[in-house]
Amino acid sequence: MSGNIELLNTTLAAARAEGRAALIAYLPAGFPTVDGGIEAVKAVIAGGADVVEVGLPHSDPVLDGPVIQTADDIALRGGVRIADVMRTVREAYEATGVPILVMTYWNPIDRYGVERFTAELAEAGGAGCILPDLPVQESALWREHADKHGLATVFVVAPSSQDARLATITAAGSGFVYAASLMGVTGTRASVGAQAQELVGRTRATTDLPVCVGLGVSNAGQAAEVAGFADGVIVGSAFVKAMLDAPDEAAGLDAVRSLAGELAQGVRKR
């Protein structure tokens, strides 16, 4: 079975045709439970997310700030496994028809097996992977299998990336480019900053892929600001915090659905 890279491509193109940025939501699998995490993904889609990144919880993150680390710890203590991540992708995709990617560090894939991981993700209806710590120069094996199974390979670029490096990264990627708005880890910020706009401009000079901005966006005003210069607005910590702060799971689902609705309005205001 082929993965859903084409669904991802058409979804991002459709948002652009509407004159707006896409809203991309991130939630970790297995948080607060596997079933609860699946319902949370459905809730952000019901609220207005165009694309969802499902996080594969990892004990040694390099990009995730304290909010997502807390959720990952809950998921790991609950015994989440890669099979649960695949189930989350499958059930969310089958229920909504929205492109679902997995965001994961390289070590779990390496241990699981690249062919096994890509085949299972494609079979689950996944659209691809975001791989924040896989160096492009070491990605040939991954990309070979991802291409074979119809999966996007999304790499992360940062404000520190030099132009030549940007060109190397974007030439190897597919689906979209994840532009980190600042140097640091995930988390809500008071402002997203001018660095992000400059990075988007430099990245676009090297590729026709959509450029989507993450790290720091937490409200409709920030979403509108970023949507003014990016093809997609990625929001993670704000959704996870809404779940963590809720008194119970039902309230958490209401909170992330409502936040997705506000952000979806934000990307349409630009």
VOBA-1610 file (N, C-alpha, C; in pm, whole numbers, padded with zeros to 5 digits, always signed):
BEGIN
Met+00085-00120+00000Met+00000+00000+00000Met+00088+00125+00000Ser+00049+00223-00079Ser+00126+00346-00088Ser+00079+00446+00016Gly+00174+00523+00068Gly+00141+00627+00164Gly+00073+00746+00099Asn+00047+00848+00179Asn-00039+00958+00135Asn+00035+01089+00113Ile+00155+01083+00053Ile+00225+01207+00022Ile+00144+01295-00072Glu+00072+01235-00166Glu-00005+01316-00260Glu-00120+01387-00190Leu-00179+01323-00090Leu-00284+01389-00012Leu-00227+01510+00061Leu-00106+01495+00116Leu-00040+01608+00181Leu-00016+01720+00082Asn+00036+01686-00034Asn+00065+01787-00136Asn-00061+01862-00179Thr-00170+01788-00204Thr-00293+01853-00250Thr-00358+01935-00138Thr-00344+01891-00014Thr-00399+01966+00098Thr-00329+02101+00113Leu-00197+02101+00105Leu-00122+02226+00116Leu-00148+02316-00004Ala-00161+02256-00122Ala-00192+02334-00243Ala-00331+02396-00235Ala-00425+02323-00178Ala-00562+02374-00165Ala-00566+02495-00071Ala-00490+02488+00039Ala-00484+02602+00131Ala-00426+02724+00059Arg-00320+02701-00017Arg-00259+02812-00092Arg-00357+02871-00193Ala-00434+02783-00258Ala-00533+02830-00356Ala-00641+02915-00291Glu-00666+02890-00163Glu-00764+02969-00089Glu-00703+03099-00037Gly-00575+03122-00065Gly-00509+03243-00020Gly-00479+03245+00128Arg-00448+03128+00183Arg-00421+03121+00326Arg-00311+03018+00354Ala-00262+03021+00475Ala-00168+02919+00519Ala-00246+02800+00573Ala-00183+02683+00570Ala-00241+02564+00630Ala-00213+02564+00781Leu-00307+02508+00856Leu-00285+02489+01000Leu-00241+02346+01023Ile-00121+02330+01080Ile-00064+02199+01107Ile-00052+02183+01258Ala-00121+02082+01311Ala-00123+02059+01456Ala-00033+01942+01492Tyr+00031+01952+01608Tyr+00114+01844+01659Tyr+00057+01794+01791Leu+00048+01662+01804Leu+00012+01598+01931Leu+00089+01467+01943Pro+00138+01434+02062Pro+00210+01307+02077Pro+00114+01189+02088Ala+00153+01077+02030Ala+00076+00954+02045Ala+00084+00907+02190Gly-00023+00842+02236Gly-00021+00785+02370Gly-00047+00883+02482Phe-00081+01007+02449Phe-00106+01109+02550Phe-00248+01163+02539Pro-00325+01160+02647Pro-00291+01109+02781Pro-00291+00956+02789Thr-00359+00892+02696Thr-00356+00747+02676Thr-00356+00725+02526Val-00340+00603+02480Val-00344+00579+02336Val-00481+00618+02280Asp-00587+00570+02343Asp-00722+00604+02296Asp-00747+00754+02306Gly-00704+00814+02417Gly-00722+00957+02435Gly-00645+01038+02334Gly-00526+00991+02298Gly-00447+01060+02197Gly-00512+01056+02060Ile-00574+00945+02027Ile-00646+00934+01900Ile-00762+01032+01896Glu-00835+01039+02007Glu-00948+01132+02014Glu-00901+01277+02007Ala-00783+01305+02064Ala-00729+01441+02059Ala-00695+01481+01916Val-00637+01388+01840Val-00607+01417+01699Val-00737+01445+01622Lys-00838+01364+01645Lys-00967+01388+01580Lys-01025+01524+01620Ala-01004+01563+01746Ala-01059+01689+01795Ala-00993+01809+01728Val-00860+01806+01711Val-00796+01922+01646Val-00835+01930+01498Ile-00860+01816+01438Ile-00906+01817+01299Ile-01048+01872+01291Ala-01132+01830+01385Ala-01269+01884+01389Ala-01268+02035+01410Gly-01169+02083+01483Gly-01158+02226+01508Gly-01108+02306+01388Gly-01038+02239+01297Gly-00994+02309+01177Gly-00852+02284+01132Ala-00780+02191+01194Ala-00644+02160+01148Ala-00649+02093+01011Asp-00561+02136+00922Asp-00555+02080+00787Asp-00468+01955+00780Val-00365+01952+00864Val-00266+01845+00867Val-00233+01819+01014Val-00201+01695+01049Val-00161+01666+01187Val-00028+01591+01187Glu+00059+01632+01280Glu+00182+01559+01308Glu+00159+01480+01437Val+00177+01349+01430Val+00167+01264+01548Val+00309+01238+01599Gly+00337+01280+01721Gly+00469+01262+01776Gly+00492+01121+01826Leu+00610+01067+01798Leu+00651+00938+01852Leu+00730+00971+01979Pro+00672+00946+02097Pro+00738+00986+02222Pro+00878+00926+02235His+00971+01011+02278His+01111+00970+02286His+01169+01021+02417Ser+01254+00942+02478Ser+01308+00977+02610Ser+01425+01074+02603Asp+01479+01099+02484Asp+01597+01185+02472Asp+01578+01286+02359Pro+01481+01377+02375Pro+01450+01470+02266Pro+01555+01581+02254Val+01568+01635+02133Val+01658+01748+02113Val+01582+01874+02075Leu+01460+01860+02024Leu+01382+01975+01979Leu+01267+02008+02073Asp+01220+01910+02151Asp+01101+01930+02232Asp+01131+01998+02364Gly+01054+02103+02393Gly+01065+02175+02518Gly+00992+02103+02631Pro+00983+02166+02748Pro+00931+02100+02868Pro+00786+02055+02858Val+00702+02129+02787Val+00560+02091+02778Val+00545+01958+02705Ile+00607+01948+02588Ile+00596+01823+02510Ile+00672+01711+02581Gln+00783+01743+02646Gln+00856+01640+02721Gln+00768+01581+02832Thr+00688+01665+02897Thr+00598+01616+03002Thr+00496+01518+02944Ala+00437+01554+02829Ala+00340+01466+02765Ala+00405+01337+02719Asp+00525+01347+02663Asp+00598+01227+02620Asp+00626+01134+02738Asp+00661+01193+02851Asp+00689+01112+02970Asp+00564+01037+03015Ile+00450+01104+03010Ile+00323+01039+03045Ile+00297+00922+02949Ala+00319+00946+02819Ala+00295+00842+02719Ala+00391+00724+02739Leu+00518+00753+02763Leu+00616+00647+02781Leu+00589+00567+02908Arg+00552+00635+03014Arg+00517+00565+03138Arg+00392+00478+03119Gly+00307+00519+03025Gly+00188+00442+02994Gly+00216+00323+02903Gly+00342+00311+02860Gly+00381+00195+02779Gly+00360+00209+02630Val+00352+00332+02579Val+00328+00352+02435Val+00440+00286+02354Arg+00402+00228+02241Arg+00494+00160+02151Arg+00473+00211+02009Ile+00565+00177+01920Ile+00551+00220+01780Ile+00421+00168+01721Ala+00378+00049+01760Ala+00249-00004+01712Ala+00135+00089+01749Asp+00143+00154+01865Asp+00039+00248+01907Asp+00043+00376+01823Val+00164+00416+01784Val+00178+00532+01695Val+00112+00502+01561Met+00139+00383+01507Met+00078+00344+01380Met-00074+00335+01391Arg-00121+00284+01504Arg-00266+00277+01525Arg-00327+00417+01531Thr-00257+00509+01596Thr-00305+00647+01603Thr-00317+00707+01464Val-00214+00688+01381Val-00217+00737+01244Val-00334+00675+01168Arg-00346+00544+01176Arg-00449+00473+01100Arg-00590+00519+01139Glu-00618+00521+01267Glu-00754+00553+01310Glu-00788+00699+01284Ala-00690+00788+01302Ala-00716+00929+01275Ala-00738+00954+01126Tyr-00656+00891+01044Tyr-00671+00907+00899Tyr-00803+00848+00850Glu-00835+00727+00895Glu-00958+00662+00849Glu-01082+00741+00892Ala-01074+00806+01007Ala-01190+00880+01058Ala-01207+01017+00993Thr-01097+01074+00941Thr-01103+01213+00896Thr-01062+01236+00751Gly-00977+01149+00696Gly-00926+01170+00560Gly-00822+01281+00550Val-00772+01326+00665Val-00673+01434+00668Val-00533+01373+00667Pro-00435+01438+00602Pro-00299+01384+00602Pro-00238+01384+00742Ile-00184+01270+00780Ile-00123+01252+00913Ile+00023+01213+00893Leu+00113+01291+00953Leu+00255+01259+00950Leu+00299+01213+01089Val+00413+01146+01094Val+00475+01113+01221Val+00598+01201+01238Met+00610+01262+01356Met+00732+01336+01388Met+00812+01251+01485Thr+00934+01217+01445Thr+01012+01125+01528Thr+01161+01152+01515Tyr+01232+01122+01621Tyr+01377+01121+01615Tyr+01422+00992+01547Trp+01547+00991+01504Trp+01593+00882+01418Trp+01613+00750+01493Asn+01658+00756+01616Asn+01693+00633+01687Asn+01581+00529+01690Pro+01456+00566+01722Pro+01351+00463+01723Pro+01331+00396+01587Ile+01343+00472+01478Ile+01329+00413+01345Ile+01446+00320+01316Asp+01565+00364+01350Asp+01684+00285+01325Asp+01675+00149+01396Arg+01627+00150+01518Arg+01615+00026+01594Arg+01500-00061+01543Tyr+01395+00002+01498Tyr+01277-00071+01450Tyr+01300-00132+01313Gly+01380-00061+01232Gly+01406-00103+01094Gly+01339-00010+00996Val+01416+00049+00906Val+01363+00150+00815Val+01255+00092+00723Glu+01281-00024+00665Glu+01184-00084+00574Glu+01055-00118+00648Arg+01068-00175+00767Arg+00950-00210+00846Arg+00869-00086+00883Phe+00940+00019+00926Phe+00872+00141+00969Phe+00798+00207+00853Thr+00866+00224+00740Thr+00803+00292+00626Thr+00687+00210+00570Ala+00703+00079+00564Ala+00595-00006+00513Ala+00472+00003+00604Glu+00494-00001+00735Glu+00381+00005+00828Glu+00315+00142+00828Leu+00395+00247+00816Leu+00337+00381+00814Leu+00252+00402+00688Ala+00303+00355+00575Ala+00225+00365+00451Ala+00096+00284+00461Glu+00106+00163+00518Glu-00012+00077+00531Glu-00117+00141+00621Ala-00071+00219+00720Ala-00162+00287+00812Ala-00226+00411+00751Gly-00181+00449+00631Gly-00235+00569+00566Gly-00158+00695+00595Gly-00038+00680+00654Gly+00043+00797+00686Gly+00089+00872+00562Ala+00116+01000+00581Ala+00160+01085+00469Ala+00310+01106+00466Gly+00379+01075+00576Gly+00523+01094+00577Gly+00577+01112+00716Cys+00702+01158+00724Cys+00771+01175+00852Cys+00844+01309+00856Ile+00846+01368+00975Ile+00933+01481+01005Ile+01046+01426+01090Leu+01169+01452+01046Leu+01286+01389+01108Leu+01385+01497+01151Pro+01366+01554+01270Pro+01445+01671+01309Pro+01592+01646+01333Asp+01631+01521+01362Asp+01773+01498+01394Asp+01843+01406+01294Leu+01781+01380+01179Leu+01847+01297+01077Leu+01924+01389+00981Pro+02057+01382+00981Pro+02134+01465+00887Pro+02102+01427+00743Val+02088+01526+00658Val+02055+01501+00518Val+02158+01407+00454Gln+02285+01427+00486Gln+02389+01348+00423Gln+02385+01202+00467Glu+02308+01171+00570Glu+02294+01032+00616Glu+02153+00978+00592Ser+02077+01044+00505Ser+01935+01012+00491Ser+01901+00927+00369Ala+02000+00883+00292Ala+01972+00814+00165Ala+01887+00688+00186Leu+01920+00609+00286Leu+01845+00485+00310Leu+01701+00516+00345Trp+01681+00613+00433Trp+01544+00652+00468Trp+01467+00698+00344Arg+01528+00789+00268Arg+01458+00846+00153Arg+01425+00741+00048Glu+01513+00645+00030Glu+01487+00536-00064Glu+01359+00462-00026His+01345+00427+00100His+01227+00353+00144His+01104+00443+00151Ala+01120+00567+00192Ala+01008+00660+00196Ala+00951+00682+00056Asp+01039+00701-00040Asp+00994+00719-00179Asp+00921+00595-00229Lys+00976+00480-00198Lys+00914+00354-00242Lys+00773+00338-00188His+00751+00389-00067His+00621+00371-00003His+00531+00495-00009Gly+00569+00595-00087Gly+00481+00712-00104Gly+00471+00799+00021Leu+00584+00819+00088Leu+00586+00899+00211Leu+00673+01023+00194Ala+00628+01134+00249Ala+00707+01257+00247Ala+00820+01250+00349Thr+00931+01314+00315Thr+01044+01329+00407Thr+01060+01478+00436Val+01021+01519+00555Val+01025+01661+00593Val+01145+01685+00682Phe+01233+01773+00636Phe+01350+01811+00714Phe+01327+01946+00782Val+01403+01971+00887Val+01392+02095+00963Val+01509+02187+00929Val+01477+02314+00901Val+01581+02415+00882Val+01568+02518+00994Ala+01680+02584+01024Ala+01683+02677+01137Ala+01744+02810+01093Pro+01724+02915+01173Pro+01785+03044+01138Pro+01935+03039+01119Ser+02001+02942+01181Ser+02146+02929+01169Ser+02188+02863+01038Ser+02093+02805+00964Ser+02127+02735+00840Ser+02177+02833+00734Gln+02296+02808+00682Gln+02349+02892+00575Gln+02278+02860+00444Asp+02283+02952+00347Asp+02207+02936+00224Asp+02243+02808+00148Ala+02371+02776+00142Ala+02412+02653+00073Ala+02356+02531+00143Arg+02354+02535+00274Arg+02299+02424+00353Arg+02148+02413+00330Leu+02081+02526+00325Leu+01937+02525+00296Leu+01909+02457+00164Ala+01988+02488+00063Ala+01967+02430-00069Ala+01986+02278-00066Thr+02084+02231+00009Thr+02108+02087+00022Thr+01990+02019+00090Ile+01941+02080+00197Ile+01830+02022+00273Ile+01703+02019+00190Thr+01669+02130+00129Thr+01542+02136+00056Thr+01544+02047-00069Ala+01662+02028-00129Ala+01670+01940-00246Ala+01640+01796-00209Ala+01669+01757-00084Ala+01649+01619-00041Ala+01509+01594+00015Gly+01440+01701+00055Gly+01312+01685+00121Gly+01194+01677+00026Ser+01078+01644+00084Ser+00953+01640+00008Ser+00839+01672+00102Gly+00723+01702+00047Gly+00607+01738+00128Gly+00607+01885+00163Phe+00690+01923+00258Phe+00712+02063+00292Phe+00843+02075+00368Val+00885+02197+00392Val+01003+02224+00474Val+00956+02279+00607Tyr+01008+02223+00716Tyr+00975+02269+00851Tyr+01077+02375+00889Ala+01034+02500+00898Ala+01124+02610+00934Ala+01107+02640+01082Ala+01212+02613+01160Ala+01210+02645+01302Ala+01226+02796+01318Ser+01132+02859+01385Ser+01128+03006+01388Ser+01242+03067+01467Leu+01306+02988+01552Leu+01413+03041+01636Leu+01506+02928+01677Met+01617+02966+01732Met+01710+02867+01786Met+01663+02829+01925Gly+01640+02702+01948Gly+01592+02660+02079Gly+01497+02542+02064Val+01419+02518+02170Val+01327+02405+02172Val+01184+02452+02160Thr+01093+02356+02143Thr+00952+02390+02130Thr+00898+02454+02257Gly+00793+02532+02240Gly+00729+02599+02353Gly+00658+02723+02305Thr+00560+02769+02382Thr+00490+02891+02344Thr+00580+03011+02369Arg+00568+03113+02286Arg+00651+03232+02298Arg+00561+03356+02293Ala+00610+03465+02352Ala+00535+03591+02346Ala+00531+03644+02203Ser+00639+03621+02127Ser+00641+03663+01987Ser+00721+03561+01907Val+00688+03550+01781Val+00756+03453+01696Val+00882+03514+01637Gly+00881+03645+01609Gly+01003+03713+01571Gly+01028+03722+01422Ala+01114+03819+01389Ala+01146+03846+01249Ala+01236+03740+01189Gln+01308+03664+01275Gln+01397+03559+01224Gln+01321+03462+01134Ala+01198+03431+01173Ala+01120+03333+01098Ala+01091+03381+00957Gln+01053+03507+00944Gln+01021+03561+00811Gln+01145+03561+00721Glu+01258+03597+00778Glu+01382+03595+00700Glu+01416+03453+00656Leu+01400+03357+00748Leu+01431+03219+00716Leu+01339+03166+00606Val+01212+03198+00614Val+01118+03155+00509Val+01160+03210+00374Gly+01198+03337+00370Gly+01242+03397+00244Gly+01366+03330+00189Arg+01462+03302+00274Arg+01585+03236+00228Arg+01557+03092+00184Thr+01467+03026+00254Thr+01434+02887+00217Thr+01360+02882+00085Arg+01266+02972+00066Arg+01189+02975-00061Arg+01280+03001-00181Ala+01390+03069-00158Ala+01483+03095-00269Ala+01548+02967-00319Thr+01537+02858-00242Thr+01603+02734-00280Thr+01506+02624-00325Thr+01374+02646-00312Thr+01281+02536-00335Thr+01141+02585-00370Asp+01065+02499-00437Asp+00923+02524-00460Asp+00836+02455-00356Leu+00896+02380-00264Leu+00819+02314-00158Leu+00755+02419-00067Pro+00636+02392-00013Pro+00580+02482+00088Pro+00674+02493+00207Val+00679+02610+00267Val+00762+02633+00385Val+00669+02664+00502Cys+00673+02577+00603Cys+00582+02588+00717Cys+00663+02618+00842Val+00611+02708+00924Val+00685+02759+01040Val+00631+02701+01170Gly+00724+02651+01252Gly+00688+02600+01384Gly+00779+02657+01491Leu+00748+02630+01614Leu+00816+02675+01736Leu+00766+02814+01778Gly+00680+02816+01876Gly+00642+02942+01938Gly+00501+02989+01914Val+00431+02940+01811Val+00297+02989+01781Val+00197+02928+01879Ser+00119+03013+01945Ser+00026+02961+02046Ser-00112+03024+02043Asn-00131+03129+01963Asn-00263+03193+01960Asn-00296+03243+01820Ala-00420+03288+01803Ala-00469+03327+01671Ala-00391+03445+01614Gly-00351+03540+01700Gly-00276+03655+01652Gly-00141+03615+01596Gln-00070+03527+01666Gln+00058+03479+01615Gln+00039+03396+01489Ala-00069+03316+01485Ala-00096+03235+01366Ala-00119+03325+01246Ala-00192+03434+01266Ala-00217+03528+01156Ala-00088+03594+01110Glu-00002+03629+01206Glu+00126+03692+01173Glu+00211+03599+01086Val+00226+03475+01130Val+00308+03379+01056Val+00244+03345+00922Ala+00111+03336+00919Ala+00041+03304+00795Ala+00062+03412+00689Gly+00106+03531+00733Gly+00132+03638+00637Gly+00255+03614+00552Phe+00344+03523+00596Phe+00466+03500+00517Phe+00499+03352+00497Ala+00426+03261+00562Ala+00457+03118+00550Ala+00342+03043+00484Asp+00372+02924+00434Asp+00269+02841+00370Asp+00191+02758+00472Gly+00248+02741+00590Gly+00180+02665+00693Gly+00224+02713+00830Val+00135+02700+00927Val+00162+02739+01065Val+00153+02612+01150Ile+00264+02577+01217Ile+00272+02455+01295Ile+00257+02488+01443Val+00163+02423+01509Val+00137+02449+01651Val+00139+02317+01726Gly+00222+02309+01830Gly+00231+02186+01908Gly+00214+02209+02056Ser+00307+02283+02118Ser+00306+02298+02263Ser+00175+02357+02316Ala+00115+02448+02241Ala-00010+02509+02288Ala-00121+02404+02299Phe-00126+02310+02203Phe-00226+02203+02211Phe-00196+02110+02329Val-00070+02074+02344Val-00033+01984+02453Val-00061+02049+02588Lys-00028+02177+02601Lys-00054+02248+02727Lys-00203+02252+02758Ala-00285+02271+02655Ala-00430+02273+02675Ala-00478+02140+02731Met-00419+02030+02683Met-00455+01898+02735Met-00404+01880+02878Leu-00280+01924+02903Leu-00222+01908+03037Leu-00299+01988+03142Asp-00345+02107+03103Asp-00412+02196+03198Asp-00557+02159+03224Ala-00614+02075+03140Ala-00756+02041+03153Ala-00780+01951+03275Pro-00893+01968+03342Pro-00921+01886+03461Pro-00949+01740+03430Asp-00993+01712+03308Asp-01018+01572+03270Asp-01006+01561+03118Glu-01014+01437+03067Glu-00991+01415+02925Glu-01096+01482+02838Ala-01222+01478+02879Ala-01327+01541+02800Ala-01304+01691+02787Ala-01265+01754+02897Ala-01236+01897+02894Ala-01115+01925+02806Gly-01017+01834+02808Gly-00900+01850+02723Gly-00935+01845+02576Leu-01022+01754+02539Leu-01065+01745+02399Leu-01139+01871+02357Asp-01224+01922+02445Asp-01295+02048+02415Asp-01195+02161+02397Ala-01092+02162+02482Ala-00994+02271+02479Ala-00913+02271+02349Val-00869+02153+02305Val-00787+02150+02182Val-00875+02174+02059Arg-00999+02129+02064Arg-01091+02157+01952Arg-01115+02308+01939Ser-01136+02373+02053Ser-01159+02517+02055Ser-01035+02595+02010Leu-00918+02555+02059Leu-00794+02622+02020Leu-00770+02605+01870Ala-00795+02487+01817Ala-00779+02466+01673Ala-00871+02559+01595Gly-00993+02579+01644Gly-01085+02670+01577Gly-01034+02813+01575Glu-00978+02858+01688Glu-00922+02993+01694Glu-00803+03008+01599Leu-00715+02909+01599Leu-00598+02914+01512Leu-00638+02906+01365Ala-00739+02826+01335Ala-00786+02815+01196Ala-00839+02949+01147Gln-00904+03024+01236Gln-00948+03159+01199Gln-00826+03249+01180Gly-00725+03231+01265Gly-00605+03312+01256Gly-00534+03298+01123Val-00518+03174+01075Val-00446+03155+00948Val-00525+03210+00830Arg-00652+03232+00850Arg-00735+03289+00743Arg-00736+03442+00745Lys-00686+03501+00854Lys-00682+03649+00863Lys-00554+03703+00802Arg-00443+03630+00825Arg-00309+03669+00777Arg-00292+03820+00779
//
